[in-house]
């Protein structure tokens, strides 16, 4: 490319300089194999019998604004137009009209933005065109984009399908984009910066379609020019219906509302580029709304707050730690009071930007059963997805995901005598998930790889066996648990860990002051008692259990913990044996412990 900082007329001449700007700027930014061929027309693979096709031209000023730029806007606008038909956007064309003198650095920024947005949307820019006009005959840069998408079988979206009684949903606050553009253009400042909401919404639309029965969704629209008011008027005129709007229920940011009042605009007529209007039957509104509120899209709306508890399994805690590094904020609920959490704690922690609540159903180390139904009700009321790690509970407690308002539930086969290495994730019908492993259509496209059929069948058989005999087995297991708790509580300076009432049938967890848990386990093993001092997943660590620290046990006490897990295969004779040997081993270890000696002589104060 001839050394220059601005667009020259020669860049649109069809000669060497035009080739240079195409190859060194456009290709470098976003070209795939199809575009790099440089043909006059792109040859595309379109697998559907029907396609959706749309085109739009973007002439926005200024070219860069809070939350986006003209390139980002051009990709979002056409992707969303194609997606509103119910199609999956696949390909885009891009035509530039550049004014002589336009800075090449600005053009690079625009192209980089288009590339990033296309990647996010999952579309490919496959062809394009470049024209240059004389200085003063343009506004720096105009962009035309056209899009092609594939329509799934059975999809027929139209405003003409709207019926009386249908519900209208909007995916977020209105007016953000239009006011961001106007305020930047007019050099207006507000106490809180207003940003454009422009975003590719094809994934959100697909999620809503998946969440509702086939053919039930009536129509989608992105309320761009003319805003929400124009969109609703179009719906009403096409469907020959009246539409009633509760204006107070339409979300509008305070700063946007204030800007509209100051400038004399009707916020309902201000442009939006990252919000979607959906019309669905009333009975499908909850499912569609949940799909809109899903975490992936919640992040795009600034929803990056997650609520959990301080005593979750490391499978959850380590995942959340990774998300924190990616910009998410996590609230860890206190579990010291009663060795549990309350639904009120969850309710108090929920914020407008909360995208997920995830809690254990029951704690793996101390057996506390959380108030899942109450937490689920709080989450449903707030419109926040709720996941529970029910690995310890499935097969041992009665669970009803519908009645308890559980959106997602994790389970593992080995916890109810199924094969090791196999588990499952329950996901409420219509709840959108992103793929975790790409490459195949297994698990309904969510997780590529050959399924472990023997493990799956074994887990299913074990779960059926556990559930069929739960009412028979669990009362007997709970009775053995209660015998152990009563007997071990007689050991001086000991304490039960976990909720004394709401706890798993087969869990017993104690702390004994003045001893080390590792020594306790070794001696019990020699006497035929298999036990642990915390989680089996941290058995290689010498650190005290994070669960015991979370409930308020100090390090010295947490080190002296004992966890016993019971099942229907245990016997009363085994309980008798445990009650005999545990006190003996505890006393033996205390007799040889200098810490215990200091406690007895008063050099240290007892904690338990």
C-alpha positions, 0 to 999 in steps of 0.5 A, spaced: 500 500 500 502 506 498 504 510 504 499 514 506 495 516 512 488 517 509 483 514 503 485 517 496 481 517 490 486 511 487 483 507 493 477 506 489 480 506 482 480 498 481 488 498 480 494 497 485 492 501 490 485 498 491 488 491 491 492 494 496 487 496 501 483 490 500 488 485 501 492 489 507 486 492 510 480 488 509 483 481 508 487 482 514 481 484 518 476 479 517 477 475 511 476 467 511 477 463 505 471 465 501 473 472 501 480 471 500 478 468 493 477 475 490 471 472 486 466 477 483 461 473 487 462 468 493 460 461 492 456 459 498 454 452 502 447 453 503 443 447 506 436 449 508 431 449 503 429 456 504 433 462 506 432 469 509 436 475 505 436 482 508 440 488 506 441 495 510 446 501 509 449 505 515 450 512 515 451 514 522 455 520 525 459 520 529 463 513 526 465 512 533 461 512 540 460 509 547 459 502 546 460 501 539 462 504 532 459 504 525 462 497 523 460 494 529 453 497 528 453 494 520 454 487 522 449 487 528 444 491 524 444 486 518 445 479 523 439 481 527 434 483 521 436 476 518 435 473 525 428 476 526 425 471 520 427 465 525 433 464 520 440 462 522 445 468 519 451 465 515 454 470 511 455 477 510 457 482 504 460 488 506 460 494 501 464 501 503 463 508 500 469 512 503 470 519 502 477 521 500 481 523 506 478 518 511 483 516 516 486 509 514 487 508 522 479 509 523 478 504 517 482 499 521 478 500 527 472 499 523 474 493 520 477 490 526 470 491 530 466 488 524 471 482 525 470 481 532 462 482 531 462 477 526 466 472 530 461 473 536 455 472 531 458 466 528 457 469 521 462 470 515 464 476 511 464 473 504 464 478 499 464 486 498 465 492 494 469 499 495 468 505 492 471 512 494 468 519 493 471 526 492 472 530 498 466 533 501 461 528 497 461 523 503 461 523 510 467 519 511 464 512 511 458 509 509 457 501 510 452 497 506 451 490 509 447 484 506 446 478 510 444 470 508 441 466 513 438 459 513 431 457 515 429 451 520 424 447 518 417 449 520 419 456 522 414 461 519 414 468 523 410 474 521 406 479 525 400 477 521 400 471 526 399 475 532 393 474 536 389 477 541 392 475 548 399 474 546 404 477 550 410 482 548 417 481 551 422 486 550 429 484 552 432 490 555 432 497 556 430 501 551 433 508 548 440 507 549 443 506 542 439 513 540 441 517 546 448 515 546 449 517 538 445 523 540 449 525 546 456 524 542 454 528 536 451 534 540 457 533 545 452 532 551 455 529 558 451 526 563 453 524 570 453 516 568 455 515 561 450 512 556 452 507 551 450 504 545 446 497 546 448 494 539 449 487 539 448 481 535 442 478 537 441 471 533 443 467 539 438 470 543 433 469 538 435 462 537 434 460 544 427 463 545 425 459 539 428 453 542 425 455 549 418 455 546 414 449 542 415 449 535 411 454 531 408 457 537 413 464 537 409 469 533 414 474 531 421 478 532 423 485 531 429 489 533 426 496 534 431 500 530 429 507 527 422 509 530 423 505 536 419 501 540 413 505 538 414 504 531 415 497 532 408 496 536 404 500 531 407 495 525 405 489 529 398 492 530 397 494 523 399 488 520 395 483 525 389 488 525 389 488 533 390 493 538 396 493 543 396 495 550 402 497 553 404 498 560 409 504 560 411 503 567 413 496 565 418 498 559 425 498 562 428 505 561 435 507 564 434 513 568 439 517 565 436 515 558 429 518 560 432 524 563 436 525 556 429 524 553 426 529 557 431 534 556 432 534 549 424 533 548 424 526 545 419 520 546 423 515 549 419 510 545 421 513 539 428 512 540 432 507 536 435 501 539 440 496 536 441 491 541 434 489 544 429 485 541 421 485 541 418 478 541 411 476 541 409 469 544 402 466 546 401 468 553 403 461 556 410 461 553 412 468 556 415 465 562 420 460 557 421 465 552 423 471 558 427 466 561 431 464 555 432 472 554 435 472 561 440 467 560 447 468 563 450 468 556 446 474 554 446 477 560 453 478 560 452 482 554 447 487 558 452 487 563 449 482 568 456 479 570 454 477 578 453 470 580 451 468 587 453 462 591 455 459 598 462 459 601 462 452 602 460 449 595 464 444 592 471 445 589 468 443 582 464 450 583 468 454 587 474 453 582 469 454 576 467 461 579 474 463 581 476 462 573 470 467 571 472 472 576 478 472 572 474 474 566 470 479 570 465 476 573 463 478 580 461 473 585 458 473 592 459 468 597 454 467 602 456 466 609 454 459 612 456 460 619 449 461 622 446 454 623 452 451 618 447 453 612 444 459 608 437 462 608 433 464 602 433 471 605 440 471 604 439 469 597 434 474 596 438 480 599 444 478 595 440 479 588 442 485 584 439 487 577 446 485 574 445 478 577 445 472 572 446 466 576 445 463 583 448 456 584 448 453 591 449 446 593 442 442 594 446 438 600 453 439 603 458 433 601 462 434 607 457 436 613 451 434 610 447 440 611 441 440 606 439 447 603 432 450 603 432 449 595 425 450 594 425 457 597 431 459 594 428 457 587 422 461 589 426 467 590 430 466 584 424 465 579 421 471 582 427 475 581 428 472 574 435 469 575 437 462 573 438 457 579 442 451 578 443 446 584 449 441 585 445 435 587 450 430 587 450 428 594 442 429 594 440 425 588 438 418 590 437 420 597 432 425 598 426 426 594 427 432 589 422 435 584 425 440 579 418 443 577 416 444 584 422 447 587 423 451 581 430 448 579 433 451 572 439 446 572 441 440 576 448 436 577 448 429 579 453 424 579 452 416 578 457 414 583 453 417 589 447 412 588 452 406 587 452 407 579 458 407 575 464 412 576 466 417 571 458 418 569 454 424 571 448 428 568 446 435 568 438 436 568 436 443 564 429 445 564 426 445 557 427 451 553 433 453 558 438 455 553 445 453 553 452 454 549 456 448 547 462 446 551 465 441 546 465 443 539 465 438 534 459 433 533 452 433 534 452 428 540 448 430 546 443 434 542 449 438 539 451 441 546 457 436 548 461 433 542 464 426 543 462 419 543 457 417 549 459 412 554 453 408 553 455 403 558 456 408 564 449 412 562 445 405 562 448 403 569 447 410 572 440 410 570 439 403 572 442 405 579 438 411 580 432 407 578 434 402 584 435 408 589 429 412 587 424 405 588 427 404 595 428 411 597 422 411 602 425 404 605 432 405 605 433 412 608 429 412 614 433 406 616 440 410 614 437 416 618 436 412 624 444 409 624 446 416 623 442 419 629 445 413 633 452 415 631 451 423 632 448 421 639 454 416 641 459 421 638 457 427 642 458 424 648 466 425 647 468 431 651 470 437 647 467 434 640 462 438 636 457 436 630 458 439 624 452 441 619 445 443 620 443 438 626 436 437 623 436 439 616 442 434 614 443 428 609 440 421 612 447 418 611 452 424 613 456 424 620 461 430 621 465 431 627 470 435 630 475 433 636 479 438 639 486 436 641 487 431 635 490 431 628 485 428 623 490 424 619 492 420 625 485 419 627 483 416 620 490 411 620 488 408 626 481 407 625 483 404 618 487 399 622 480 397 626 476 396 620 473 403 619 473 407 613 472 414 614 475 421 611 476 428 614 473 432 609 472 431 602 474 425 598 476 430 592 481 433 597 484 427 600 491 429 598 491 436 601 494 437 608 490 443 609 484 444 613 477 443 610 475 449 606 467 447 608 469 447 616 473 454 615 467 457 612 462 454 618 467 458 623 471 452 625 478 455 627 484 451 624 486 447 630 479 444 630 478 443 623 484 439 623 481 434 628 475 432 623 472 426 622 467 424 616 463 418 616 458 416 610 453 411 611 448 407 606 443 402 606 448 397 606 451 399 613 448 395 619 447 396 626 453 392 628 457 396 624 455 402 628 456 399 634 463 397 632 464 405 630 461 407 637 466 403 640 473 404 637 472 412 635 472 414 643 478 409 644 482 412 638 480 419 640 482 418 647 489 414 645 491 420 640 489 425 646 493 422 651 500 422 646 498 430 644 502 435 647 496 440 645 491 436 649 496 436 655 496 444 654 489 444 654 488 440 660 493 444 664 490 450 662 496 453 658 491 453 652 483 455 652 478 449 650 475 452 644 469 446 643 
